[in-house]
Amino acid sequence: MSDPFTKPYLNPRTGKASSGGAAREGRIKTLGGVDEIISQAVTKALIANADQIQTARMPGK
């Protein structure tokens, strides 16, 4: 299984390139940490689900 977070990464915060575990850690930190990443993903999924339910309930659709 491939982890896209370990691909080579130019960190915008430090200006340094990294790969492997260091790239993963850099990406996570740049994105605001694991809690922030999870919060954003869950929020996006819940909004998409609510929009889908709303569309399904609209008459004539």
C-alpha positions as CSV (number, residue, x, y, z in Angstrom):
1,M,0.0,0.0,0.0
2,S,1.3,3.4,-1.0
3,D,1.2,6.5,1.3
4,P,0.9,9.6,-0.8
5,F,2.0,11.7,2.2
6,T,5.5,10.2,2.0
7,K,6.1,11.4,-1.6
8,P,8.8,14.1,-2.0
9,Y,7.5,17.4,-0.6
10,L,8.8,21.0,-0.7
11,N,7.7,22.4,2.7
12,P,6.3,25.9,2.2
13,R,7.0,26.7,5.9
14,T,10.7,25.9,5.8
15,G,11.5,25.9,2.1
16,K,13.2,22.5,2.5
17,A,12.5,19.3,0.5
18,S,11.9,16.1,2.3
19,S,10.5,12.6,1.7
20,G,9.3,9.6,3.6
21,G,8.3,10.1,7.2
22,A,9.7,13.6,7.3
23,A,7.4,14.5,4.3
24,R,4.4,13.0,6.1
25,E,5.1,15.0,9.2
26,G,5.7,18.2,7.3
27,R,2.4,17.8,5.4
28,I,0.5,17.1,8.6
29,K,1.9,20.1,10.3
30,T,1.3,22.4,7.3
31,L,-2.3,21.2,7.2
32,G,-2.8,22.1,10.9
33,G,-2.3,18.7,12.5
34,V,-4.2,15.4,12.6
35,D,-7.1,16.9,14.5
36,E,-7.6,19.7,11.9
37,I,-7.3,17.3,9.0
38,I,-9.9,15.0,10.5
39,S,-12.2,17.9,11.3
40,Q,-12.0,19.2,7.8
41,A,-12.6,15.8,6.2
42,V,-15.6,15.0,8.5
43,T,-17.1,18.5,7.9
44,K,-16.8,18.1,4.1
45,A,-18.3,14.6,4.2
46,L,-21.3,15.7,6.4
47,I,-22.0,18.7,4.2
48,A,-21.9,16.6,1.1
49,N,-24.2,14.1,2.7
50,A,-26.7,16.8,3.8
51,D,-26.7,18.3,0.3
52,Q,-27.3,14.9,-1.2
53,I,-30.2,14.2,1.2
54,Q,-31.7,17.7,0.5
55,T,-31.4,17.1,-3.3
56,A,-33.1,13.7,-3.0
57,R,-36.1,15.3,-1.1
58,M,-36.7,18.1,-3.6
59,P,-39.9,17.5,-5.6
60,G,-39.4,17.1,-9.3
61,K,-35.9,15.9,-9.1
